[in-house]
C-alpha cells in the first residue's frame, strides 16, 4: 500500500518533468553546449599538465594521453559548433551527445583531480 502511493508520486513527478521536457526541448541543446564548453575548459587545464610530464619522462603512455585529450578537445569543439549551427528538432537528437558529454566531463574532472594531486 505504501509502495503504491510512492509509485504514483514518482509517476506524477516523472510526468511533470516529461511535460516540461516536451514543452522546452531546447534545454537539452543548451546543456550539450554548456557541458562541451566545460569539457573544453577541463582539457585546456589538463593538456599543459601532461605536456610537462611528457617533457620530463618522455613516456609513450603520456604522449598517447595527450593525443587522446587533443582528439576529445576536437570532438567537443565540433559538438559546440554543431549545436550552435544546427539545432535538432527533438529532444532525442540531443540526448546521446548530452549523455556522452556528461560522462566525458566526469572522466576529465577525475583526470584533472589526479593530475593536480601529483
C-alpha positions as CSV (number, residue, x, y, z in Angstrom):
1,X,0.0,0.0,0.0
2,X,2.8,2.4,0.9
3,X,4.7,1.4,-2.2
4,X,1.7,2.0,-4.4
5,X,1.3,5.6,-3.2
6,X,5.1,6.2,-3.5
7,X,5.0,4.7,-7.0
8,X,2.2,7.1,-8.0
9,X,4.1,10.1,-6.6
10,X,7.1,9.2,-8.7
11,X,4.9,8.7,-11.8
12,X,3.4,12.2,-11.2
13,X,6.8,13.8,-10.8
14,X,8.2,11.9,-13.8
15,X,5.2,13.0,-15.8
16,X,5.6,16.7,-14.8
17,X,9.3,16.5,-15.8
18,X,8.5,14.8,-19.1
19,X,5.9,17.5,-19.9
20,X,8.5,20.3,-19.2
21,X,10.9,18.5,-21.5
22,X,8.3,18.2,-24.2
23,X,7.5,21.9,-23.8
24,X,11.1,23.0,-23.9
25,X,13.4,20.7,-25.9
26,X,16.0,23.5,-26.4
27,X,17.2,22.9,-22.8
28,X,18.9,19.8,-23.9
29,X,20.7,21.7,-26.7
30,X,21.8,24.3,-24.3
31,X,23.0,21.6,-21.8
32,X,25.1,19.9,-24.5
33,X,26.8,23.2,-25.3
34,X,27.4,24.0,-21.6
35,X,28.8,20.5,-21.0
36,X,31.0,20.7,-24.0
37,X,32.4,24.1,-23.0
38,X,33.1,22.7,-19.5
39,X,34.9,19.8,-21.1
40,X,37.0,22.2,-23.2
41,X,37.9,24.2,-20.1
42,X,39.0,21.0,-18.3
43,X,41.0,19.9,-21.3
44,X,42.8,23.2,-21.6
45,X,43.8,22.7,-17.9
46,X,44.8,19.0,-18.3
47,X,46.9,19.2,-21.5
48,X,49.6,21.5,-20.2
49,X,50.0,19.4,-17.1
50,X,50.5,16.2,-19.1
51,X,52.7,18.0,-21.6
52,X,55.0,19.0,-18.7
53,X,55.0,15.4,-17.5
54,X,55.9,14.2,-21.0
55,X,58.8,16.7,-21.3
56,X,60.2,15.2,-18.0
57,X,59.6,11.5,-18.6
58,X,59.3,11.1,-22.4
59,X,56.8,8.3,-21.9
60,X,54.8,6.8,-24.8
61,X,51.8,6.5,-22.4
62,X,51.8,10.2,-21.6
63,X,52.1,11.2,-25.3
64,X,49.2,8.8,-26.0
65,X,47.1,10.5,-23.3
66,X,48.0,13.9,-24.8
67,X,46.8,12.8,-28.2
68,X,43.6,11.3,-26.7
69,X,43.0,14.6,-25.0
70,X,43.5,16.5,-28.2
71,X,41.0,14.3,-30.0
72,X,38.5,14.8,-27.2
73,X,39.1,18.6,-27.5
74,X,38.4,18.4,-31.2
75,X,35.3,16.4,-30.6
76,X,34.0,18.9,-28.1
77,X,34.7,21.8,-30.4
78,X,32.7,20.0,-33.1
79,X,29.8,19.4,-30.7
80,X,29.7,23.1,-29.8
81,X,29.8,24.2,-33.4
82,X,27.2,21.6,-34.4
83,X,24.7,22.5,-31.7
84,X,25.2,26.3,-32.3
85,X,24.7,26.0,-36.1
86,X,22.1,23.2,-36.3
87,X,19.6,22.6,-33.6
88,X,17.9,19.2,-33.8
89,X,14.1,19.4,-33.8
90,X,13.5,17.0,-31.0
91,X,15.0,16.1,-27.6
92,X,16.1,12.7,-28.7
93,X,18.6,14.3,-31.1
94,X,20.5,15.9,-28.1
95,X,20.2,13.1,-25.6
96,X,23.0,11.0,-26.9
97,X,25.6,13.8,-27.1
98,X,24.4,15.1,-23.7
99,X,25.0,11.7,-22.1
100,X,28.3,11.3,-23.9
101,X,29.5,14.8,-22.9
102,X,28.4,14.3,-19.3
103,X,30.3,11.1,-19.0
104,X,33.3,12.8,-20.6
105,X,33.1,15.6,-18.0
106,X,33.1,13.2,-15.1
107,X,36.2,11.4,-16.5
108,X,38.0,14.7,-17.3
109,X,37.4,16.1,-13.8
110,X,38.8,12.8,-12.4
111,X,41.9,13.2,-14.6
112,X,42.2,16.8,-13.5
113,X,41.9,15.8,-9.8
114,X,44.5,13.1,-10.2
115,X,47.0,15.2,-12.2
116,X,46.7,18.1,-9.8
117,X,47.4,15.9,-6.7
118,X,50.8,14.8,-8.2
